[in-house]
Amino acid sequence: MHEEGPLERDWTRRNVLRSLSAGLGSIALGSLLAPPARAAGGALGGRTHVAPRAKRVVYLTMLGGTSQTDLLDAKPLLSKHDGEPCPDELFVGKRLAFIRERPALLASPYRFERAGRAGVPVSELLPHFRGIVDDVTIIRSMRTDEFNHTPAELELLTGLGRFGRPSAGSWVSWGLGSENEDLPAFVALLSGLAQPAAGSALWGAGFLPGRHQGVQFRGVGEPVLFVENPQGVSRRQQREAIDAVNALNRIRLDRLHDPEIEARIDQYEMAFRMQMSVPQATDIWSEPPAVHEMYGTKRGAASFANQCLLARRLLERGVRFVQIFDVGWDHHTGIFTYLPMKCAATDRAAAALVRDLHQRGLLEDTLVVWASEFGRTPVGQVQSEAGLPAPVGRDHQRDAFTVWLAGGGVKKGFVHGRTDDFGNAVAESPVHVHDLNATMLHLLGIDHERLTYRHQGRDFRLTDVHGEVVRAILA
Amino acid sequence: MSVGPSWSEPEPASSRAWLRYGIVLATLAACASGPREVRAGVDFATEIRPILQQRCYECHGPHERKGDLRLTNKADGFTAGNLGIPVITPGSARLSPLVDLVTSVDPDERMPKDREPLSAGEIDLIQRWIDEGASWPEGADEPHWAYTKPRRPPLPQVRRTDWPRRGLDHFVLARLEREGLGPAPVADPATLLRRVHLDLTGLPPSLEEQEEFLRDPSPDAYDRVVDGLLASGRFGERWASEWLDLAHYADSTGFMSEVALSNWPYRDWVIDAIDSDMPFDRFTVEQLAGDLLPDATVEQQVATGFLRSVPLNLEAGVREEDARVMQVVDRGNTMGTTWLGTTVACAQCHDHKYDPLSQVEYYRLLAFFDGTTREAVSFDGAGGVHLVARGPTLDLPPSARDRARAENLASKLLQQIDERLPEAWPGAPPLSAAERTVVLAGARTSGAREAVARAGSIFAERLRKELGPLWWNTWFDAQVARVRAGAPEWTALEIVSLESRVNDTVVEQPYRVLDDGSLLLEGPPPERGTYVLELRDVPRDASGLRVEILTDPSLPGGGPGRGVGLARRPVVVSEIALGELAPDGERPIELATALASAHNAVLPPTAVIDEDPATGWTYGGDALRAAQWITVVPQGGLGLAGERRVRLEIQQLAGEGQMIGRLRVSSTRAERDLVQLPPGLAERFLERGWDGLSGFDRMIVLALARQALVPGLRSSFDRAARAALALARPPRAHVIREEAEPRTTHVFERGDHRTPGIAVSGGTPGMLSPMRPDLPRNRLGLARWLVDRDNPLTARVVVNRWWAQLVGRGIVTTPDDFGVRGDRPSHPDLLDWLAVAFMDSGWSRKAVIREIVTSATYRQGALPASLETLERDPANRLLARNPARRLPAESIRDNALQIAGLLSPKRGGPAVFPPQPPGVWLSNGHTIARYTPSDGEDSYRRGVYAVWRRTTPYPSFVNFDAGDRTACVATRSASNTPLQALTLLNDGVYVEAALAFADRVLRELPSGSSQARVARAFRIALAREPTAGETEVLTRLLMARLASARSDPAEAAAVLDGVARFTASPRVDRSELVAWFHVTRVILNLDETIHRG
């Protein structure tokens, strides 16, 4: 892939011709100019490496570390040995964040019931998820290299547990471009008033051109920063201001034929359209009550359910990659208090999103991903130093965790991989987070080894130097 | 997907296209174009080897020999590998397997395997090269161009001898002439003036500067402007950003639970060093090893903040060693990119694929950085072990300005003591000269806080020594009488519950209720936090509530603080708040004052009710060992109405677990001044008399007497203490220190520090110049090696970045990669000439930049001399023009504020918080983020001073491609997005700037015509006159907005109300102002405004 020099202009023959022809016409010609090239396709030039199964992605990022043994990876043997000191392999030589002394096995107190045609055991904490089991692929054999939040989040979403790399959504935006004219290709949504550990780097473009960074749509305040006109400036006045800006820019374009000026004119037009389309897209309250009922939305607050509904509206409007960040799954203490709360706040909406996409015929070519940066230990974490009734939790776990996918070319009602008897390590068909990314790109029609960007003398890619497509889960 | 057609291989143009071009050719100054060069034979060194390096070395390079084939030298290239026959058959491309391999359609066979195929141009070159005999000259195996020492080339001959202004122009022109092209005509003076102003200072030329320059016909007028700008003091603020991007300087640690870690003294050091043109070799040595210089000055130590600018991961679960190693690796990589233009990081896990850098060599580089003090240390607290930032710091002497302010404050305090002392104490001897000197010297050396503290202790000392009898006779007798009549009774209250909060999260906090009604907190403390207590059966009319802070054998050192380990730590209380709990909610109880058992002069107990969590109360000295108390006195008594339940909140935010370990809360209904006596003291006094009191009790009584006896002085002290706190805290820099015991550095297997391999010591890569034997094998030696004249990379890498900043593209277009995969220099001789000139100038940044901006190359216009130039060289590799470039994020804001007349010229100091929409900063892990925008002047400071929180950078800077400073960045991208349009149109900063700009135009031209005003606005913003067409667009807009503003005053008022902090100039008509706001807003949004032309 050719390096896009940061200060280099795309001063190609085609652009010069376009700018010259624009210059020949009158100023009024401006709004009839062809739409910006970037809407047509990304760096792959509108082609893909393989036939795409999904056109877009909605990524539910449950940050903090979801507990697989309490949700989707039932472990009867763990219940049998509940409270016993754990065997060596769960502790000796294992890298844990907090636990320092040999811990005890901690059974899940939740009932697992078989759901769907395949009879997949699902925790009672996820009653709504049971209803969509026949639509999803569950991967129980995930693993990652990092066991602290920030590095693990970065590895999951940028392919390396350090800062500086582009996020998955940026790669997709860069490679495939946008599917719409008046919304960004990559949108980041936060479900509450806390941010992920790694902050905006999780939707940052790294060394890719800045326009591929995720645009944050906010749950409170202006839906997109600076999308609202200044006080006292009407939409008509804004239009006239933009007309004047573009008229003056066009005078300069006629003199200099600099394609960057032409692009700037296009961007002002898109900005104006965004000012209309963003409030429309984000007005989830225009949806009928039944839809709100299905998602379980909440008025007046940022919530996971609201953002799921918003995500569906954005996908409908051609946003390529919507990513919801939901923090608060880091249950070192009080897990049996907080985990049910987190599930109650997210289960219904996540299931509703899959159903809703299905009903609208969008699930066929939309990939839904539900993932966390890592899992949690089957052993309990206690604060024994205090010498008091210990609040129970689970520590970080990188060697085995569970994610699920739906739509966009993955198998339906399918479980991939297996962990050992305690859910401590992968026993069968390991899937590294690089493999998950390779598979996600594959479903979008991209060969993860060929979507590369030259930076600092090296060809970089989302999967670093690893990753294999998990063919077993492809429909 | 492939290396595209280069500038020298234009695609043939269709005649139709040429017809189009013909239309504008007339508008472009035509230039004589010489005959094209006849294409010579393919050159191995410049045309073939780069292809081999870039496309083949990954598998057949210095470190890999897949299929037993290596293409790094002639002997290997012509030897049979696994194929059994040599891949190259000189003279016949057709018979060379290499050509078959790179052109194969079978993906399993085609080379490079699993990579993009070679381009048609590359294949053509290889075929021709082989057909021409595959010449692989001996000596062509010389090292990569960038690894040989630059030598000053002679100036090439040029035909147009009148064009060059500087030496460098000869190289540019000679190259153009060789291509048969010519340079662009010189930019017009107005464009040139604005360009050089923005490039050197990031700010536009003022109207006066424009007039002066345009009127000055002297040939050296431009050069004088350049000299003025370099000396303006604004140069450093503009050029620091590039360096701070490399250092990835920020004001927070980054990562989860990031904390503020502002190292602004280092940021100011960079600005000052650039402004004073500190030679780059010294600039290098001080930043990498200032601490190791003999007798290192404060500034030299501050310079090592460069190394402290790497992020620090403090999230729970990270081990000390993880955090340390991550920082060492970052430092090594940052050094590689910044000085060597080389991505050394590739070698963390394996030998570098392309560049001759082995994994062992990489760890030898890291070894130089491996011996420094840890910056994150474990803290064993509530919720487990976690890390806290605890890197070495250096307290800086206050600045001259702060010293002056501190002295001023100290003299005022001394004067008040002089004035008030006789009122309270007739016949008191005035302060002695020695006493004054002590106070003023405190101000001079350590700042205002120290001065106030010294005045306080001098005064206490006097009371103790001299005021005793007086106090005895007057105040204390009266108190004793009242105590006899009814000593204040303190009744312990029942504590219903205690909750411990860290930020907004409740954390587990076990406690035990002891027989005396006190609570003993157990287990490790949080590092900082808040206790929330609920009290029951509180007397309705209590006149005081006292928190007793008690000792206990179970606490570290016996208490009363908790802290960590066995050390005895003081308790620090930041804030205390009370509220009455009623069924329908909580009613806050206003507090009148606070008193404590002991305190120091600058951290008075009243700091706990000032609603500023940054200030607090603590104590020291002897008091450390004893129980303490702090009493809050409600305004007019508690006055409880309902169920007599009270919520007591004690914030303790000092950190290091300096929290209360055992506490009891009691109340009294005694008269207010009696409330001030500590529990039991009055009784002890009645029992034993003054002489029977312990020294500690006497101290308390004396402190109370001081408050009561000299009320005016007490308020003077309180005022001075507040003023001292408001003054800049003595700056503290984060610096690097070398541990006394060196660490052994290991190669990490697979790049993981938990699997150490062989041990290595510090050393430099073999591909580069050797380290002189007399250099120490430490950071200092490394730094000196980097700026050794024999180092082939540093000077080239540095001048190339500056060139790119000024001319739009680097001579090497990959400023962070000078390795074999990087772009080869477009003008190798020019690069070397500049690099040598840089070193010869004594490593003067200003000399190089002056050379560049005064050159004819720089002074070219944006349009090329001919369309052919554009056709043949669309990317401007040949430097046949100087195209417009978008300003960096900080300059876009600085420029708008300067145009508006709002920009503050204030230099340096702590980070400022420019206005941003609410809700941008969110909490992260345990960090609650509050963004309080700066007031007044600080909200209009230059962008380089804006706070940089790594996980949430300043939004408008993000939209204009400033990074988040989480990693070393050599070049920012320059994107063009709708978010940029929305920022300039709607961000409150730009709305205010447009309004102030409109106000400025109307103020400066109170009676001008619209045309004259538009012209002035253009000159202010763009340093040029508008064209008739431009004036027409804007006056038409103005008329429409003027009409609507007059017909709809409410709308106009809404615009003004929307920018609450803006005050229009008197005599400016409101409707006119709003109409002009629409016009100036358009001007601030122009593409031209955010570009330098």
Chai-1 contact restraints between the chains, C-beta under 6 A:
chainA,res_idxA,chainB,res_idxB,connection_type,confidence,min_distance_angstrom,max_distance_angstrom,comment,restraint_id
A,H2,B,G4,contact,1.0,0.0,6.0,A-B,restraint_1
A,G5,B,T813,contact,1.0,0.0,6.0,A-B,restraint_2
A,P6,B,T971,contact,1.0,0.0,6.0,A-B,restraint_3
A,P6,B,S973,contact,1.0,0.0,6.0,A-B,restraint_4
A,P6,B,A974,contact,1.0,0.0,6.0,A-B,restraint_5
A,L7,B,G808,contact,1.0,0.0,6.0,A-B,restraint_6
A,L7,B,R809,contact,1.0,0.0,6.0,A-B,restraint_7
A,L7,B,A974,contact,1.0,0.0,6.0,A-B,restraint_8
A,E8,B,A875,contact,1.0,0.0,6.0,A-B,restraint_9
A,W11,B,P874,contact,1.0,0.0,6.0,A-B,restraint_10
A,T12,B,P874,contact,1.0,0.0,6.0,A-B,restraint_11
A,L20,B,V24,contact,1.0,0.0,6.0,A-B,restraint_12
A,A97,B,G317,contact,1.0,0.0,6.0,A-B,restraint_13
A,F98,B,G384,contact,1.0,0.0,6.0,A-B,restraint_14
A,N148,B,E315,contact,1.0,0.0,6.0,A-B,restraint_15
A,N148,B,G317,contact,1.0,0.0,6.0,A-B,restraint_16
A,N148,B,V318,contact,1.0,0.0,6.0,A-B,restraint_17
A,H149,B,M256,contact,1.0,0.0,6.0,A-B,restraint_18
A,H149,B,E315,contact,1.0,0.0,6.0,A-B,restraint_19
A,T150,B,F255,contact,1.0,0.0,6.0,A-B,restraint_20
A,T150,B,M256,contact,1.0,0.0,6.0,A-B,restraint_21
A,T150,B,E315,contact,1.0,0.0,6.0,A-B,restraint_22
A,F163,B,T966,contact,1.0,0.0,6.0,A-B,restraint_23
A,F163,B,A967,contact,1.0,0.0,6.0,A-B,restraint_24
A,G164,B,A967,contact,1.0,0.0,6.0,A-B,restraint_25
A,L193,B,L922,contact,1.0,0.0,6.0,A-B,restraint_26
A,A194,B,L922,contact,1.0,0.0,6.0,A-B,restraint_27
A,A194,B,S923,contact,1.0,0.0,6.0,A-B,restraint_28
A,Q195,B,L922,contact,1.0,0.0,6.0,A-B,restraint_29
A,Q195,B,N924,contact,1.0,0.0,6.0,A-B,restraint_30
A,A197,B,M256,contact,1.0,0.0,6.0,A-B,restraint_31
A,A197,B,G925,contact,1.0,0.0,6.0,A-B,restraint_32
A,G199,B,T951,contact,1.0,0.0,6.0,A-B,restraint_33
A,G199,B,T952,contact,1.0,0.0,6.0,A-B,restraint_34
A,A201,B,T966,contact,1.0,0.0,6.0,A-B,restraint_35
A,P209,B,S973,contact,1.0,0.0,6.0,A-B,restraint_36
A,P209,B,S975,contact,1.0,0.0,6.0,A-B,restraint_37
A,G210,B,D961,contact,1.0,0.0,6.0,A-B,restraint_38
A,G210,B,S973,contact,1.0,0.0,6.0,A-B,restraint_39
A,G210,B,S975,contact,1.0,0.0,6.0,A-B,restraint_40
A,R211,B,S975,contact,1.0,0.0,6.0,A-B,restraint_41
A,R211,B,T977,contact,1.0,0.0,6.0,A-B,restraint_42
A,V220,B,G919,contact,1.0,0.0,6.0,A-B,restraint_43
A,G221,B,G919,contact,1.0,0.0,6.0,A-B,restraint_44
A,L225,B,P917,contact,1.0,0.0,6.0,A-B,restraint_45
A,L225,B,P955,contact,1.0,0.0,6.0,A-B,restraint_46
A,F226,B,L982,contact,1.0,0.0,6.0,A-B,restraint_47
A,F226,B,T983,contact,1.0,0.0,6.0,A-B,restraint_48
A,F226,B,N986,contact,1.0,0.0,6.0,A-B,restraint_49
A,F226,B,D987,contact,1.0,0.0,6.0,A-B,restraint_50
A,V227,B,L982,contact,1.0,0.0,6.0,A-B,restraint_51
A,P230,B,N986,contact,1.0,0.0,6.0,A-B,restraint_52
A,P230,B,V991,contact,1.0,0.0,6.0,A-B,restraint_53
A,P230,B,G1058,contact,1.0,0.0,6.0,A-B,restraint_54
A,Q231,B,A1054,contact,1.0,0.0,6.0,A-B,restraint_55
A,Q231,B,G1058,contact,1.0,0.0,6.0,A-B,restraint_56
A,G232,B,E1051,contact,1.0,0.0,6.0,A-B,restraint_57
A,G232,B,A1054,contact,1.0,0.0,6.0,A-B,restraint_58
A,G232,B,V1055,contact,1.0,0.0,6.0,A-B,restraint_59
A,G232,B,G1058,contact,1.0,0.0,6.0,A-B,restraint_60
A,A241,B,V1082,contact,1.0,0.0,6.0,A-B,restraint_61
A,A244,B,V1033,contact,1.0,0.0,6.0,A-B,restraint_62
A,A244,B,L1037,contact,1.0,0.0,6.0,A-B,restraint_63
A,A244,B,V1082,contact,1.0,0.0,6.0,A-B,restraint_64
A,V245,B,V1082,contact,1.0,0.0,6.0,A-B,restraint_65
A,V245,B,N1085,contact,1.0,0.0,6.0,A-B,restraint_66
A,A247,B,V1033,contact,1.0,0.0,6.0,A-B,restraint_67
A,L248,B,E1030,contact,1.0,0.0,6.0,A-B,restraint_68
A,L248,B,V1033,contact,1.0,0.0,6.0,A-B,restraint_69
A,L248,B,L1086,contact,1.0,0.0,6.0,A-B,restraint_70
A,N249,B,D1087,contact,1.0,0.0,6.0,A-B,restraint_71
A,I251,B,G1029,contact,1.0,0.0,6.0,A-B,restraint_72
A,I251,B,E1030,contact,1.0,0.0,6.0,A-B,restraint_73
A,R252,B,E1088,contact,1.0,0.0,6.0,A-B,restraint_74
A,L256,B,A862,contact,1.0,0.0,6.0,A-B,restraint_75
A,I261,B,D1087,contact,1.0,0.0,6.0,A-B,restraint_76
A,A263,B,N976,contact,1.0,0.0,6.0,A-B,restraint_77
A,R264,B,N976,contact,1.0,0.0,6.0,A-B,restraint_78
A,R264,B,D1087,contact,1.0,0.0,6.0,A-B,restraint_79
A,Q267,B,N976,contact,1.0,0.0,6.0,A-B,restraint_80
A,Q267,B,T977,contact,1.0,0.0,6.0,A-B,restraint_81
A,Q267,B,P978,contact,1.0,0.0,6.0,A-B,restraint_82
A,Q267,B,A981,contact,1.0,0.0,6.0,A-B,restraint_83
A,Y268,B,A981,contact,1.0,0.0,6.0,A-B,restraint_84
A,M270,B,P978,contact,1.0,0.0,6.0,A-B,restraint_85
A,A271,B,P978,contact,1.0,0.0,6.0,A-B,restraint_86
A,A271,B,A981,contact,1.0,0.0,6.0,A-B,restraint_87
A,A271,B,L982,contact,1.0,0.0,6.0,A-B,restraint_88
A,M274,B,P978,contact,1.0,0.0,6.0,A-B,restraint_89
A,E385,B,G523,contact,1.0,0.0,6.0,A-B,restraint_90
A,A386,B,P510,contact,1.0,0.0,6.0,A-B,restraint_91
A,A386,B,G523,contact,1.0,0.0,6.0,A-B,restraint_92
A,L388,B,P510,contact,1.0,0.0,6.0,A-B,restraint_93
A,P391,B,E508,contact,1.0,0.0,6.0,A-B,restraint_94
A,E449,B,D114,contact,1.0,0.0,6.0,A-B,restraint_95
A,Q456,B,T343,contact,1.0,0.0,6.0,A-B,restraint_96
A,Q456,B,D816,contact,1.0,0.0,6.0,A-B,restraint_97
A,Q456,B,D817,contact,1.0,0.0,6.0,A-B,restraint_98
A,G457,B,T343,contact,1.0,0.0,6.0,A-B,restraint_99
A,G457,B,D817,contact,1.0,0.0,6.0,A-B,restraint_100
A,G457,B,G819,contact,1.0,0.0,6.0,A-B,restraint_101
A,G457,B,R821,contact,1.0,0.0,6.0,A-B,restraint_102
A,G457,B,G822,contact,1.0,0.0,6.0,A-B,restraint_103
